[in-house]
Amino acid sequence: MEAFANDIRAFQDWRPVQARSGDAWYRTRKFLRRYRVPVAAVLLLLMGLSLGLYEVNRERAVAQRRFQQVRQLANKVMALDNVIEPLLGSTKARQEIVAMSKEYLEGLGVEAHADPDLALEVGTAYTALARVQGVPNRQNLGEYAEAEESLIKAESFIDAVLTASPQNRSALLKSAEVNHDRMILADNAHRHEAVLDHARKAAARVDGVLALGSTSSYEMRRAALIFGNIALVHKNQHLYEDSVRYARRSIEVAGTVPTLQQFVGSALSVIADSLRYLGDLDGALKAIREARKAVERADFQNEPNRLSTTFSLLWREGMILGADGQISLEKPDEAIIVLQKAFDLIEDWVKKDADSASGRILFTQGGRELGNILVHHDPQRALAIFDHALLRLGEVKNNAKARRSEAQLLACSSYALRRLNRVNEAGQRIDTAFKLLRETKDYPAERINSDDETETVVRAWGAHLAETGQPQRAADVYEELLDGLMAWHPDPNNDLRHATSLSRIYEALSSLELRNGQTDHAQTMSALRLEIWRNWDHKLPRVSFVHRQLDAASRP
């Protein structure tokens, strides 16, 4: 090989200007004959490299084409869901789209972290996927855990874009939407701290978009929606002043734009609910009726959106008029009319879509409140309402929210069954309710929120024992409930909802302890109840609801 190398150098040093062309060809042939094996090896190596490079480039081109095809197909598949979502009865088709979308997105994800534009695309697609799977404020399949997983993936892609470009308005808005959807899922699952964390982040992201100026109509629409739902979760967290503040931000963004009037209506509806809990029932009724006017002139993007918004307004008006055992104007006859309209509305909806989970979940609210009022006036009709709502909820499979709601409705129906002298069946339904809460891991519970399903079920069990001649066992159940409520750290002196819930427990315990011969304890419970309403009469001296509670608590 050393000789071969020397000859190569000699060959390279050869100058054609110093020899005839014949001599050059002669020397070349002589060189090739002498070293034909090494030269052949070099030529083969060069040919192999050339072919290899060609194949690599060809495969790269094919891979890029395939990647672009997958990218385009993923976007088209998700766009297809936007087309069919407005169609009632489309849930089954949307399930197929979800399956395809997940496969495409997983294929794109590996490449996306190195490409900001693609990362934003993939994050957007995962957000759309989550909404189909189970974000409760839209038509969905009721797959809440899967939706949360998709939103976490979406956030990781979008946050990477914002890290590189903090003022990317598309990424800011998409981050707001992701946190908005995670906020709603957390609220649905009673994860209260997570609710406010996501709400704050969503609001900050929307403010970031608005601060950039030149807001598009699409951005205004999303901002109005997000602020409106942030107001809603603050109301659910008993933060009523904050709720009103965010609702007014939604109205401010929506303004008088005809296509945004549905958000004005929804925000006014949340304000009405917050005013109710603040004791301003007349203001609440005025606000909810203004909300209905706004919605009547609104342009909705699709029919399910119109139905869910209209249901919410009717339901809230019914609650303001006469919610049973809650803060209301105590006009049950008017409330029954409005709540029946809401109930019939969702029944028409679900008849047209056999697979929609979101419509069926609304039967919890509609059936519960309508049935609770009817129990006192027409228990047979109340039982029919509860049973119909239970039937619809049973059509939602593998869904913890639906199971909790079933437990609540079963417990509520026990009151109607006892009034119809079906006592054993009433007890069986409460047993089934506890079984469902154990399956969802909501019971036993050290802390019990006065607004959740566990409170309803435990209280129904106490009432059942009290009405079936077991006052001591009933008192023990109410004591357990009171301990759970107090562990939640209620604020009955500053929160009218907490005051109403605790007053109801004190009233029941006072009556039971008198029956049990525990006069001192009975008097203690009565005194605590009276103290609550004296405090509120001082805070809200002109509120008729408070006056009625104070009068009832003052009676011997």
C-alpha distance (Angstrom), angle and dihedral (degrees) to the residues before:
residue distance angle dihedral
M1 . . .
E2 3.81 . .
A3 3.82 89.4 .
F4 3.77 89.3 47.4
A5 3.80 90.7 53.2
N6 3.81 91.8 48.8
D7 3.78 90.7 51.7
I8 3.79 90.8 48.8
R9 3.79 89.3 53.9
A10 3.78 89.6 48.3
F11 3.78 89.9 48.9
Q12 3.82 89.8 50.6
D13 3.83 91.2 49.4
W14 3.78 91.8 53.6
R15 3.83 113.3 115.0
P16 3.82 117.6 -153.4
V17 3.79 91.5 -154.0
Q18 3.82 88.1 69.0
A19 3.83 97.9 54.8
R20 3.79 141.7 40.9
S21 3.79 118.2 -98.6
G22 3.77 90.1 -112.7
D23 3.77 91.3 56.5
A24 3.83 89.4 50.1
W25 3.79 92.4 52.9
Y26 3.81 90.0 44.8
R27 3.79 92.5 52.2
T28 3.84 91.2 46.4
R29 3.81 92.8 52.2
K30 3.78 91.2 45.4
F31 3.81 90.4 51.1
L32 3.81 92.6 48.2
R33 3.85 93.1 47.5
R34 3.77 92.0 48.7
Y35 3.82 95.3 47.2
R36 3.77 101.6 24.7
V37 3.85 94.9 134.8
P38 3.84 97.4 53.5
V39 3.81 91.6 41.0
A40 3.80 90.8 50.3
A41 3.80 89.3 50.7
V42 3.81 91.3 51.7
L43 3.80 91.5 48.1
L44 3.78 91.8 48.8
L45 3.79 89.9 49.1
L46 3.81 91.5 51.4
M47 3.80 91.3 47.5
G48 3.81 90.8 49.2
L49 3.78 91.9 50.2
S50 3.78 91.2 48.8
L51 3.78 92.9 49.4
G52 3.81 90.7 45.3
L53 3.79 92.7 51.6
Y54 3.78 90.0 47.7
E55 3.81 91.4 51.0
V56 3.82 92.7 46.4
N57 3.79 91.6 50.5
R58 3.78 91.0 45.6
E59 3.82 92.3 50.4
R60 3.80 90.8 45.7
A61 3.79 90.4 53.1
V62 3.80 90.9 47.6
A63 3.82 91.2 48.0
Q64 3.80 91.6 49.3
R65 3.80 90.7 49.6
R66 3.81 90.9 48.6
F67 3.82 91.2 46.8
Q68 3.81 91.5 51.6
Q69 3.80 89.8 47.1
V70 3.82 91.4 52.1
R71 3.82 90.2 45.6
Q72 3.79 92.0 50.9
L73 3.79 92.7 43.2
A74 3.81 92.5 50.3
N75 3.81 90.1 52.7
K76 3.80 91.7 46.8
V77 3.79 92.7 49.5
M78 3.82 92.2 52.1
A79 3.80 90.5 44.4
L80 3.80 88.0 54.5
D81 3.80 89.7 60.6
N82 3.81 89.6 56.5
V83 3.80 87.9 56.2
I84 3.80 97.4 49.8
E85 3.85 99.7 35.1
P86 3.82 93.4 84.0
L87 3.81 90.6 55.2
L88 3.79 114.9 95.9
G89 3.80 109.8 -129.3
S90 3.82 94.4 29.9
T91 3.83 98.1 113.9
K92 3.82 95.5 101.5
A93 3.79 92.4 52.3
R94 3.80 90.0 48.3
Q95 3.81 89.4 56.0
E96 3.80 89.0 60.3
I97 3.79 90.6 48.7
V98 3.81 90.2 52.5
A99 3.81 91.3 54.5
M100 3.81 92.6 50.2
S101 3.80 94.0 43.6
K102 3.81 93.7 53.6
E103 3.79 90.9 53.5
Y104 3.80 93.7 50.1
L105 3.81 94.3 44.9
E106 3.79 93.1 51.2
G107 3.79 87.9 54.0
L108 3.80 92.5 52.1
G109 3.79 97.8 42.6
V110 3.81 98.0 80.0
E111 3.80 93.0 58.4
A112 3.80 96.8 39.5
H113 3.83 100.1 76.8
A114 3.82 90.9 66.0
D115 3.82 94.4 48.7
P116 3.86 117.5 58.1
D117 3.80 93.9 -162.9
L118 3.78 91.8 50.8
A119 3.83 91.5 43.4
L120 3.81 89.6 56.8
E121 3.80 90.3 47.7
V122 3.79 92.7 50.7
G123 3.81 92.4 44.9
T124 3.80 89.6 51.2
A125 3.80 91.3 49.0
Y126 3.82 92.7 49.9
T127 3.82 88.5 51.4
A128 3.80 90.9 53.0
L129 3.79 89.8 47.0
A130 3.82 91.5 52.7
R131 3.79 91.6 52.7
V132 3.77 91.6 55.1
Q133 3.79 90.7 46.1
G134 3.78 99.0 51.7
V135 3.82 125.6 -45.5
P136 3.83 99.7 145.6
N137 3.81 99.5 -140.9
R138 3.83 91.5 67.7
Q139 3.77 140.8 44.7
N140 3.81 101.9 -70.6
L141 3.79 145.9 158.9
G142 3.82 95.4 -116.4
E143 3.83 93.6 -114.1
Y144 3.80 96.1 137.9
A145 3.82 99.5 163.5
E146 3.81 91.4 49.7
A147 3.81 90.3 48.2
E148 3.81 91.2 53.1
E149 3.80 90.6 50.5
S150 3.81 91.6 51.5
L151 3.82 91.8 48.5
I152 3.81 91.7 51.8
K153 3.81 88.8 53.8
A154 3.79 90.7 47.1
E155 3.79 91.6 51.8
S156 3.81 93.0 51.6
F157 3.82 91.5 55.9
I158 3.81 94.9 43.6
D159 3.81 94.6 45.6
A160 3.81 88.7 54.6
V161 3.81 89.0 56.9
L162 3.82 92.1 49.0
T163 3.79 91.6 48.8
A164 3.81 88.8 59.2
S165 3.81 95.3 37.2
P166 3.85 113.9 20.3
Q167 3.82 94.1 -177.1
N168 3.79 97.4 49.2
R169 3.81 97.1 133.5
S170 3.81 94.5 -159.6
A171 3.81 91.1 53.0
L172 3.83 91.7 44.6
L173 3.79 91.6 53.6
K174 3.79 93.1 44.5
S175 3.81 90.4 49.6
A176 3.82 88.5 52.0
E177 3.80 90.0 52.1
V178 3.81 93.2 48.6
N179 3.81 92.2 50.9
H180 3.79 90.3 44.0
D181 3.82 90.3 55.3
R182 3.82 92.7 45.0
M183 3.81 88.5 49.8
I184 3.80 90.9 55.8
L185 3.80 92.5 47.5
A186 3.81 90.6 49.9
D187 3.81 91.0 49.4
N188 3.79 90.0 49.4
A189 3.83 90.1 53.2
H190 3.85 95.4 44.3
R191 3.84 92.3 -114.7
H192 3.77 92.0 147.6
E193 3.81 101.8 177.6
A194 3.80 91.9 48.8
V195 3.82 89.8 51.1
L196 3.80 93.6 61.9
D197 3.82 93.9 40.7
H198 3.80 91.7 56.4
A199 3.81 91.8 40.9
R200 3.82 91.9 55.6
K201 3.80 92.4 47.7
A202 3.81 92.8 47.3
A203 3.82 91.6 50.2
A204 3.81 91.8 48.5
R205 3.80 91.6 50.9
V206 3.82 92.3 49.7
D207 3.81 90.2 49.0
G208 3.81 87.2 51.5
V209 3.81 91.1 55.8
L210 3.82 94.0 45.9
A211 3.82 91.2 48.2
L212 3.82 89.9 60.7
G213 3.82 90.1 65.6
S214 3.82 129.6 -146.9
T215 3.80 90.1 81.9
S216 3.79 113.4 -164.2
S217 3.82 123.4 -136.4
Y218 3.81 89.5 -109.3
E219 3.82 91.3 53.3
M220 3.80 90.7 48.4
R221 3.78 90.2 51.8
R222 3.79 93.3 50.4
A223 3.81 92.3 44.5
A224 3.82 92.0 51.8
L225 3.81 91.0 49.2
I226 3.80 94.5 47.1
F227 3.82 95.3 47.0
G228 3.80 89.5 47.4
N229 3.79 93.2 53.9
I230 3.81 92.3 43.4
A231 3.81 85.2 56.4
L232 3.80 89.4 51.2
V233 3.81 95.8 53.2
H234 3.81 91.4 46.3
K235 3.79 87.4 54.6
N236 3.81 89.3 50.3
Q237 3.82 88.2 51.4
H238 3.84 89.7 53.7
L239 3.83 90.7 -112.2
Y240 3.79 93.8 131.9
E241 3.81 101.3 164.8
D242 3.81 90.3 50.5
S243 3.80 88.7 46.8
V244 3.79 92.3 54.9
R245 3.82 90.8 45.9
Y246 3.81 93.7 54.3
A247 3.81 91.9 42.8
R248 3.80 89.6 55.2
R249 3.82 89.2 50.6
S250 3.79 88.1 55.7
I251 3.80 91.0 50.8
E252 3.83 90.3 46.7
V253 3.81 91.9 54.1
A254 3.82 93.7 44.3
G255 3.80 93.4 46.9
T256 3.79 113.5 162.9
V257 3.81 96.6 -36.5
P258 3.85 104.8 137.8
T259 3.80 93.8 -141.6
L260 3.82 90.8 54.4
Q261 3.81 99.0 49.4
Q262 3.79 91.9 102.4
F263 3.83 87.3 66.3
V264 3.79 90.5 49.9
G265 3.79 88.3 53.2
S266 3.80 93.7 47.4
A267 3.81 92.4 47.5
L268 3.81 91.9 49.4
S269 3.79 87.7 50.0
V270 3.81 91.2 55.7
I271 3.81 90.2 47.0
A272 3.81 88.5 52.6
D273 3.80 91.3 53.2
S274 3.81 92.5 47.5
L275 3.80 91.4 48.9
R276 3.80 88.9 51.8
Y277 3.79 90.7 55.2
L278 3.79 89.9 46.8
G279 3.80 88.5 56.3
D280 3.82 96.9 -108.5
L281 3.80 95.8 124.5
D282 3.81 96.2 159.8
G283 3.81 90.1 51.4
A284 3.80 89.2 47.2
L285 3.81 92.9 53.5
K286 3.81 91.2 48.2
A287 3.82 91.7 49.7
I288 3.82 94.7 48.7
R289 3.78 91.7 50.9
E290 3.79 90.7 49.9
A291 3.80 86.6 50.7
R292 3.80 91.5 55.0
K293 3.82 90.6 51.8
A294 3.81 90.8 51.2
V295 3.81 91.6 50.4
E296 3.80 92.5 48.1
R297 3.82 89.7 61.2
A298 3.82 94.9 39.8
D299 3.80 125.9 112.6
F300 3.81 108.9 -133.5
Q301 3.78 123.0 -156.6
N302 3.80 92.8 -140.5
E303 3.78 143.3 0.8
P304 3.84 98.8 -107.2
N305 3.82 88.6 54.8
R306 3.79 91.2 52.2
L307 3.80 92.0 47.5
S308 3.81 95.9 49.1
T309 3.82 92.7 46.2
T310 3.80 93.0 47.8
F311 3.81 91.0 47.6
S312 3.81 91.4 52.9
L313 3.80 92.3 52.2
L314 3.80 93.7 48.2
W315 3.80 91.9 46.0
R316 3.81 93.2 50.7
E317 3.80 92.4 47.5
G318 3.80 89.2 52.0
M319 3.81 90.8 50.2
I320 3.80 92.2 50.5
L321 3.79 91.1 49.1
G322 3.78 99.2 48.1
A323 3.83 121.3 -19.6
D324 3.81 106.1 173.1
G325 3.80 113.5 -108.5
Q326 3.81 91.2 -9.1
I327 3.79 138.8 95.4
S328 3.79 106.2 -62.7
L329 3.80 146.2 123.2
E330 3.82 86.1 -97.6
K331 3.79 95.3 -125.7
P332 3.81 99.3 137.8
D333 3.82 96.9 169.1
E334 3.81 91.8 58.0
A335 3.82 91.1 42.2
I336 3.83 92.1 54.2
I337 3.82 91.8 55.8
V338 3.80 93.7 51.2
L339 3.82 95.8 42.1
Q340 3.80 91.3 49.2
K341 3.83 88.3 56.5
A342 3.81 89.2 52.4
F343 3.80 91.5 48.1
D344 3.82 93.1 49.6
L345 3.81 90.6 47.5
I346 3.81 94.4 59.4
E347 3.80 91.4 42.7
D348 3.81 89.5 58.4
W349 3.80 88.7 47.4
V350 3.81 97.9 53.1
K351 3.80 92.6 44.0
K352 3.80 86.9 64.6
D353 3.83 94.7 47.2
A354 3.79 114.3 42.8
D355 3.83 93.9 -173.8
S356 3.82 104.9 41.5
A357 3.82 112.2 123.3
S358 3.81 95.7 -177.5
G359 3.81 94.8 60.4
R360 3.80 92.4 47.0
I361 3.81 93.5 50.1
L362 3.82 88.0 60.8
F363 3.82 88.7 66.6
T364 3.80 85.8 75.4
Q365 3.79 91.9 67.2
G366 3.78 98.2 34.4
G367 3.79 97.5 43.7
R368 3.79 95.9 40.5
E369 3.80 97.9 52.3
L370 3.80 96.8 38.3
G371 3.80 91.5 46.8
N372 3.82 93.8 46.7
I373 3.82 91.4 56.4
L374 3.81 93.9 43.7
V375 3.82 92.5 52.6
H376 3.82 89.1 77.3
H377 3.81 95.3 46.1
D378 3.80 108.3 26.7
P379 3.84 114.2 7.5
Q380 3.80 92.9 178.7
R381 3.79 91.6 57.4
A382 3.82 90.1 42.8
L383 3.81 90.7 55.1
A384 3.80 90.8 49.7
I385 3.82 89.9 53.1
F386 3.83 92.6 48.6
D387 3.81 92.3 47.2
H388 3.79 92.9 48.8
A389 3.80 91.4 49.9
L390 3.83 90.0 48.2
L391 3.79 90.1 51.5
R392 3.80 91.5 54.1
L393 3.82 93.6 45.6
G394 3.80 89.9 50.3
E395 3.81 87.7 62.0
V396 3.82 89.2 66.0
K397 3.80 106.4 84.8
N398 3.83 130.4 -159.5
N399 3.79 93.7 7.2
A400 3.83 123.0 131.5
K401 3.82 93.0 -161.2
A402 3.80 90.8 55.5
R403 3.81 91.4 49.1
R404 3.82 92.1 50.6
S405 3.79 89.1 48.7
E406 3.80 91.3 50.1
A407 3.82 89.1 53.2
Q408 3.79 90.6 51.7
L409 3.80 94.0 48.8
L410 3.81 92.4 46.3
A411 3.81 89.2 53.8
C412 3.81 92.6 47.1
S413 3.81 91.5 49.9
S414 3.83 90.8 57.2
Y415 3.82 90.3 75.5
A416 3.82 91.6 56.4
L417 3.81 92.0 46.1
R418 3.80 92.8 53.9
R419 3.80 90.9 50.1
L420 3.81 86.6 53.8
N421 3.83 89.6 50.4
R422 3.82 92.5 -112.4
V423 3.79 92.2 128.9
N424 3.81 99.4 153.6
E425 3.77 91.6 51.3
A426 3.80 89.6 50.1
G427 3.81 90.6 55.7
Q428 3.81 91.8 46.7
R429 3.79 91.4 53.9
I430 3.79 91.7 52.3
D431 3.84 89.3 49.8
T432 3.81 89.3 52.7
A433 3.81 90.0 48.4
F434 3.82 91.2 55.4
K435 3.80 90.0 47.7
L436 3.82 90.6 54.9
L437 3.81 92.0 48.4
R438 3.80 90.1 51.3
E439 3.80 89.3 52.2
T440 3.81 90.7 52.5
K441 3.84 89.4 44.4
D442 3.82 92.4 -120.8
Y443 3.80 94.2 120.5
P444 2.99 137.1 86.8
A445 3.80 90.3 38.5
E446 3.78 131.0 179.5
R447 3.79 90.5 -159.7
I448 3.80 123.8 39.2
N449 3.79 123.1 -166.9
S450 3.79 112.9 -143.2
D451 3.82 89.7 -134.0
D452 3.79 100.3 52.3
E453 3.78 136.4 90.0
T454 3.81 95.2 -105.5
E455 3.82 91.7 62.6
T456 3.81 90.6 52.7
V457 3.81 93.9 49.6
V458 3.83 96.7 45.7
R459 3.81 91.5 46.1
A460 3.82 90.8 49.3
W461 3.82 89.5 52.9
G462 3.81 91.0 52.0
A463 3.82 90.9 49.0
H464 3.81 90.9 48.7
L465 3.81 92.3 52.8
A466 3.80 91.3 46.3
E467 3.81 92.7 51.4
T468 3.81 93.9 46.0
G469 3.79 97.1 56.8
Q470 3.84 100.0 -93.4
P471 3.82 103.6 114.2
Q472 3.81 96.9 156.8
R473 3.79 94.0 52.2
A474 3.79 88.4 44.2
A475 3.81 90.9 53.1
D476 3.80 90.3 50.6
V477 3.82 90.6 52.8
Y478 3.80 92.1 49.5
E479 3.82 89.9 48.6
E480 3.81 88.8 53.1
L481 3.79 89.3 49.8
L482 3.80 92.2 48.0
D483 3.81 91.2 50.5
G484 3.80 90.1 51.4
L485 3.80 92.5 48.4
M486 3.81 93.0 48.4
A487 3.83 90.0 50.1
W488 3.81 86.2 60.5
H489 3.85 87.2 61.2
P490 3.80 99.9 -125.8
D491 3.80 120.4 -164.2
P492 3.84 105.1 -143.7
N493 3.81 92.1 167.2
N494 3.80 93.2 61.2
D495 3.82 105.8 20.6
L496 3.79 116.2 64.8
R497 3.81 92.3 -161.7
H498 3.80 91.1 55.9
A499 3.79 89.8 46.0
T500 3.79 91.8 53.3
S501 3.82 93.6 47.9
L502 3.80 95.3 48.4
S503 3.80 92.6 43.5
R504 3.79 89.0 57.3
I505 3.82 91.6 53.4
Y506 3.83 93.2 45.7
E507 3.81 89.7 51.0
A508 3.83 92.7 51.5
L509 3.81 93.3 45.9
S510 3.80 92.9 47.9
S511 3.81 91.3 53.8
L512 3.82 93.3 45.5
E513 3.79 95.2 47.5
L514 3.79 90.3 52.3
R515 3.80 88.2 54.8
N516 3.80 89.3 47.8
G517 3.80 92.2 51.2
Q518 3.83 92.7 -112.9
T519 3.80 95.0 132.2
D520 3.81 97.2 163.4
H521 3.79 93.4 51.8
A522 3.80 90.2 45.6
Q523 3.80 90.6 53.7
T524 3.81 91.0 48.0
M525 3.82 91.0 54.6
S526 3.80 91.4 47.1
A527 3.80 91.0 50.0
L528 3.80 92.2 51.3
R529 3.78 90.5 50.4
L530 3.80 92.7 48.6
E531 3.80 91.3 48.3
I532 3.80 90.9 55.3
W533 3.80 93.6 55.5
R534 3.79 95.8 41.8
N535 3.78 87.4 56.0
W536 3.80 91.8 50.5
D537 3.79 93.2 44.6
H538 3.80 86.2 57.9
K539 3.82 91.5 48.2
L540 3.82 96.7 42.5
P541 3.82 105.9 23.8
R542 3.81 95.0 167.5
V543 3.83 100.6 45.8
S544 3.81 111.5 111.6
F545 3.82 93.6 -157.1
V546 3.81 90.6 59.5
H547 3.81 91.6 46.5
R548 3.79 91.0 54.0
Q549 3.82 91.6 50.2
L550 3.80 91.4 48.2
D551 3.81 91.7 50.1
A552 3.81 91.2 50.8
A553 3.81 92.7 47.4
S554 3.83 91.5 48.6
R555 3.80 94.4 58.1
P556 3.83 115.8 101.0
